[in-house]
């Protein structure tokens, strides 16, 4: 009975630890490795999508403090900290010049006012986005140095305001309480 228990334990160990390890290390003589991505924690996630045009990985994280380090083992790289792009990122300069303005009150309950520090000669397009980047408010206003916007339909949270007029751009963060 004791010999059978030892044999079963050894077989179980073999199946649980060794077989997956050998399978995970398998590949051709050219050593084929796969990229595995994952964000762990309350502030991030990673999801892979298969489409007819290829495989896409959507990854997001919130509140990362810094790059902690990189570890390499058997061809696998473990990178902790900020998300790292696989390809070079092309940075383009905005074609908009700066529009100077003040938004108040911020934080706000129902309405905000935007006071521009310069003359406005063309219509003002206002857009408000939520933290997911979804457009939640959009309206065009006649030229004016001061406009009032009713945002009482928005739920409490953080938003980004974008004002565009005459080829100039103003951005501001908003907090609805």
C-alpha positions as YAML, in Angstrom:
chain: A
units: angstrom
residues:
- id: 1
  name: UNK
  ca: [0.00, 0.00, 0.00]
- id: 2
  name: UNK
  ca: [2.83, 2.39, 0.92]
- id: 3
  name: UNK
  ca: [4.62, 1.66, -2.38]
- id: 4
  name: UNK
  ca: [1.42, 2.40, -4.35]
- id: 5
  name: UNK
  ca: [1.00, 5.74, -2.49]
- id: 6
  name: UNK
  ca: [4.59, 6.74, -3.34]
- id: 7
  name: UNK
  ca: [4.09, 5.72, -6.97]
- id: 8
  name: UNK
  ca: [0.83, 7.70, -7.25]
- id: 9
  name: UNK
  ca: [2.42, 10.74, -5.57]
- id: 10
  name: UNK
  ca: [5.38, 10.60, -7.97]
- id: 11
  name: UNK
  ca: [3.03, 10.27, -10.94]
- id: 12
  name: UNK
  ca: [0.94, 13.20, -9.71]
- id: 13
  name: UNK
  ca: [4.10, 15.31, -9.27]
- id: 14
  name: UNK
  ca: [5.19, 14.38, -12.78]
- id: 15
  name: UNK
  ca: [1.84, 15.37, -14.26]
- id: 16
  name: UNK
  ca: [1.49, 18.64, -12.34]
- id: 17
  name: UNK
  ca: [5.03, 20.02, -12.54]
- id: 18
  name: UNK
  ca: [7.19, 18.36, -15.11]
- id: 19
  name: UNK
  ca: [4.85, 17.78, -18.07]
- id: 20
  name: UNK
  ca: [3.62, 21.42, -18.20]
- id: 21
  name: UNK
  ca: [7.21, 22.67, -17.80]
- id: 22
  name: UNK
  ca: [8.39, 20.54, -20.71]
- id: 23
  name: UNK
  ca: [5.40, 21.53, -22.80]
- id: 24
  name: UNK
  ca: [5.98, 25.23, -22.03]
- id: 25
  name: UNK
  ca: [9.62, 24.97, -23.12]
- id: 26
  name: UNK
  ca: [8.84, 23.16, -26.36]
- id: 27
  name: UNK
  ca: [9.72, 24.74, -29.65]
- id: 28
  name: UNK
  ca: [11.79, 24.25, -32.74]
- id: 29
  name: UNK
  ca: [15.56, 24.41, -32.90]
- id: 30
  name: UNK
  ca: [15.07, 28.16, -33.61]
- id: 31
  name: UNK
  ca: [13.48, 28.57, -30.15]
- id: 32
  name: UNK
  ca: [10.02, 29.99, -30.74]
- id: 33
  name: UNK
  ca: [8.79, 32.14, -27.87]
- id: 34
  name: UNK
  ca: [5.43, 33.75, -27.36]
- id: 35
  name: UNK
  ca: [4.70, 37.16, -25.89]
- id: 36
  name: UNK
  ca: [2.46, 36.89, -22.87]
- id: 37
  name: UNK
  ca: [0.97, 40.07, -21.45]
- id: 38
  name: UNK
  ca: [-0.96, 40.67, -18.31]
- id: 39
  name: UNK
  ca: [-1.76, 43.48, -15.94]
- id: 40
  name: UNK
  ca: [-2.43, 42.42, -12.41]
- id: 41
  name: UNK
  ca: [-4.17, 44.44, -9.72]
- id: 42
  name: UNK
  ca: [-7.20, 46.58, -9.15]
- id: 43
  name: UNK
  ca: [-6.05, 49.25, -11.55]
- id: 44
  name: UNK
  ca: [-5.38, 47.36, -14.75]
- id: 45
  name: UNK
  ca: [-6.36, 44.68, -17.17]
- id: 46
  name: UNK
  ca: [-5.30, 43.11, -20.43]
- id: 47
  name: UNK
  ca: [-7.46, 41.36, -23.04]
- id: 48
  name: UNK
  ca: [-6.55, 39.64, -26.32]
- id: 49
  name: UNK
  ca: [-8.92, 39.80, -29.29]
- id: 50
  name: UNK
  ca: [-8.78, 37.64, -32.42]
- id: 51
  name: UNK
  ca: [-10.11, 39.20, -35.63]
- id: 52
  name: UNK
  ca: [-9.90, 38.30, -39.28]
- id: 53
  name: UNK
  ca: [-7.10, 40.88, -39.61]
- id: 54
  name: UNK
  ca: [-4.98, 39.55, -36.74]
- id: 55
  name: UNK
  ca: [-4.57, 39.39, -32.99]
- id: 56
  name: UNK
  ca: [-4.87, 42.56, -30.92]
- id: 57
  name: UNK
  ca: [-4.01, 43.11, -27.26]
- id: 58
  name: UNK
  ca: [-5.85, 45.88, -25.41]
- id: 59
  name: UNK
  ca: [-4.09, 46.80, -22.19]
- id: 60
  name: UNK
  ca: [-4.82, 49.48, -19.64]
- id: 61
  name: UNK
  ca: [-3.54, 50.41, -16.22]
- id: 62
  name: UNK
  ca: [-4.25, 53.06, -13.65]
- id: 63
  name: UNK
  ca: [-2.01, 54.54, -10.96]
- id: 64
  name: UNK
  ca: [1.35, 53.05, -11.82]
- id: 65
  name: UNK
  ca: [4.06, 54.55, -9.65]
- id: 66
  name: UNK
  ca: [7.21, 53.72, -11.61]
- id: 67
  name: UNK
  ca: [9.21, 51.13, -13.50]
- id: 68
  name: UNK
  ca: [10.30, 48.52, -10.97]
- id: 69
  name: UNK
  ca: [12.46, 46.19, -13.03]
- id: 70
  name: UNK
  ca: [12.87, 43.53, -15.70]
- id: 71
  name: UNK
  ca: [13.63, 39.86, -15.13]
- id: 72
  name: UNK
  ca: [14.70, 37.33, -17.79]
- id: 73
  name: UNK
  ca: [14.44, 33.55, -17.45]
- id: 74
  name: UNK
  ca: [14.56, 30.91, -20.22]
- id: 75
  name: UNK
  ca: [13.65, 33.41, -22.92]
- id: 76
  name: UNK
  ca: [10.70, 34.89, -21.01]
- id: 77
  name: UNK
  ca: [10.83, 38.54, -20.04]
- id: 78
  name: UNK
  ca: [8.90, 39.82, -17.03]
- id: 79
  name: UNK
  ca: [8.63, 43.61, -16.95]
- id: 80
  name: UNK
  ca: [7.09, 45.33, -13.96]
- id: 81
  name: UNK
  ca: [5.92, 48.93, -13.89]
- id: 82
  name: UNK
  ca: [4.83, 51.22, -16.70]
- id: 83
  name: UNK
  ca: [3.41, 49.65, -19.84]
- id: 84
  name: UNK
  ca: [6.04, 49.37, -22.51]
- id: 85
  name: UNK
  ca: [5.18, 49.63, -26.22]
- id: 86
  name: UNK
  ca: [6.36, 46.91, -28.62]
- id: 87
  name: UNK
  ca: [7.01, 49.38, -31.40]
- id: 88
  name: UNK
  ca: [8.27, 52.91, -31.53]
- id: 89
  name: UNK
  ca: [5.61, 55.50, -30.86]
- id: 90
  name: UNK
  ca: [5.40, 58.34, -33.34]
- id: 91
  name: UNK
  ca: [4.82, 61.66, -31.61]
- id: 92
  name: UNK
  ca: [3.20, 64.32, -33.72]
- id: 93
  name: UNK
  ca: [2.93, 67.97, -32.89]
- id: 94
  name: UNK
  ca: [-0.55, 69.45, -32.66]
- id: 95
  name: UNK
  ca: [-1.51, 71.91, -35.35]
- id: 96
  name: UNK
  ca: [-3.46, 73.94, -32.78]
- id: 97
  name: UNK
  ca: [-1.97, 76.90, -30.99]
- id: 98
  name: UNK
  ca: [-2.94, 77.61, -27.40]
- id: 99
  name: UNK
  ca: [-6.25, 79.23, -26.50]
- id: 100
  name: UNK
  ca: [-6.06, 80.94, -23.11]
- id: 101
  name: UNK
  ca: [-9.03, 80.55, -20.77]
- id: 102
  name: UNK
  ca: [-10.14, 79.93, -17.18]
- id: 103
  name: UNK
  ca: [-12.80, 77.39, -16.14]
- id: 104
  name: UNK
  ca: [-14.70, 77.91, -12.89]
- id: 105
  name: UNK
  ca: [-15.96, 76.65, -10.54]
- id: 106
  name: UNK
  ca: [-13.93, 73.48, -10.56]
- id: 107
  name: UNK
  ca: [-14.99, 71.17, -8.92]
- id: 108
  name: UNK
  ca: [-18.56, 71.96, -9.97]
- id: 109
  name: UNK
  ca: [-22.11, 70.81, -9.26]
- id: 110
  name: UNK
  ca: [-24.21, 71.79, -12.29]
- id: 111
  name: UNK
  ca: [-22.72, 74.58, -14.42]
- id: 112
  name: UNK
  ca: [-19.28, 75.79, -15.40]
- id: 113
  name: UNK
  ca: [-18.18, 79.05, -16.96]
- id: 114
  name: UNK
  ca: [-15.33, 79.47, -19.39]
- id: 115
  name: UNK
  ca: [-13.76, 82.90, -19.48]
- id: 116
  name: UNK
  ca: [-11.41, 83.48, -22.42]
- id: 117
  name: UNK
  ca: [-8.41, 85.76, -21.96]
- id: 118
  name: UNK
  ca: [-8.49, 86.93, -25.58]
- id: 119
  name: UNK
  ca: [-10.97, 88.06, -28.21]
- id: 120
  name: UNK
  ca: [-12.95, 85.28, -29.83]
- id: 121
  name: UNK
  ca: [-14.01, 85.96, -33.42]
- id: 122
  name: UNK
  ca: [-15.26, 82.52, -34.53]
- id: 123
  name: UNK
  ca: [-17.63, 79.91, -33.12]
- id: 124
  name: UNK
  ca: [-16.42, 78.00, -30.04]
- id: 125
  name: UNK
  ca: [-16.76, 74.21, -30.14]
- id: 126
  name: UNK
  ca: [-16.92, 72.64, -26.68]
- id: 127
  name: UNK
  ca: [-16.43, 68.92, -26.09]
- id: 128
  name: UNK
  ca: [-16.39, 67.07, -22.76]
- id: 129
  name: UNK
  ca: [-14.98, 63.53, -22.47]
- id: 130
  name: UNK
  ca: [-15.22, 61.04, -19.61]
- id: 131
  name: UNK
  ca: [-12.20, 59.13, -18.28]
- id: 132
  name: UNK
  ca: [-12.75, 56.39, -20.87]
- id: 133
  name: UNK
  ca: [-12.42, 58.94, -23.68]
- id: 134
  name: UNK
  ca: [-16.10, 58.83, -24.59]
- id: 135
  name: UNK
  ca: [-17.62, 62.10, -25.79]
- id: 136
  name: UNK
  ca: [-20.36, 62.96, -23.26]
- id: 137
  name: UNK
  ca: [-21.09, 66.58, -24.24]
- id: 138
  name: UNK
  ca: [-20.67, 68.56, -27.44]
- id: 139
  name: UNK
  ca: [-22.00, 72.00, -28.38]
- id: 140
  name: UNK
  ca: [-21.07, 74.95, -30.54]
- id: 141
  name: UNK
  ca: [-21.35, 78.49, -29.14]
- id: 142
  name: UNK
  ca: [-21.34, 81.88, -30.84]
- id: 143
  name: UNK
  ca: [-18.18, 83.97, -30.36]
- id: 144
  name: UNK
  ca: [-18.01, 85.33, -26.82]
- id: 145
  name: UNK
  ca: [-15.40, 85.97, -24.14]
- id: 146
  name: UNK
  ca: [-17.51, 84.18, -21.53]
- id: 147
  name: UNK
  ca: [-19.79, 81.16, -21.92]
- id: 148
  name: UNK
  ca: [-21.80, 79.14, -19.41]
- id: 149
  name: UNK
  ca: [-22.27, 75.39, -19.85]
- id: 150
  name: UNK
  ca: [-24.89, 73.28, -18.10]
- id: 151
  name: UNK
  ca: [-23.43, 69.86, -17.22]
- id: 152
  name: UNK
  ca: [-25.98, 68.78, -14.61]
- id: 153
  name: UNK
  ca: [-26.76, 65.57, -16.58]
- id: 154
  name: UNK
  ca: [-23.24, 64.24, -16.05]
- id: 155
  name: UNK
  ca: [-22.60, 61.87, -13.15]
- id: 156
  name: UNK
  ca: [-19.98, 62.62, -10.51]
- id: 157
  name: UNK
  ca: [-16.43, 62.01, -11.70]
- id: 158
  name: UNK
  ca: [-13.49, 63.35, -13.69]
- id: 159
  name: UNK
  ca: [-13.80, 64.77, -17.19]
- id: 160
  name: UNK
  ca: [-11.69, 66.50, -19.82]
- id: 161
  name: UNK
  ca: [-12.95, 69.68, -21.48]
- id: 162
  name: UNK
  ca: [-11.78, 70.73, -24.95]
- id: 163
  name: UNK
  ca: [-12.56, 74.17, -26.40]
- id: 164
  name: UNK
  ca: [-11.62, 74.96, -30.01]
- id: 165
  name: UNK
  ca: [-12.00, 78.31, -31.77]
- id: 166
  name: UNK
  ca: [-10.22, 79.85, -34.75]
- id: 167
  name: UNK
  ca: [-7.55, 77.12, -34.92]
- id: 168
  name: UNK
  ca: [-6.75, 77.44, -31.20]
- id: 169
  name: UNK
  ca: [-7.24, 74.79, -28.51]
- id: 170
  name: UNK
  ca: [-7.89, 74.92, -24.76]
- id: 171
  name: UNK
  ca: [-7.88, 71.78, -22.58]
- id: 172
  name: UNK
  ca: [-8.89, 71.51, -18.94]
- id: 173
  name: UNK
  ca: [-9.63, 68.79, -16.40]
- id: 174
  name: UNK
  ca: [-13.04, 68.96, -14.73]
- id: 175
  name: UNK
  ca: [-14.35, 67.35, -11.56]
- id: 176
  name: UNK
  ca: [-18.08, 66.95, -11.04]
- id: 177
  name: UNK
  ca: [-19.14, 66.53, -7.41]
...
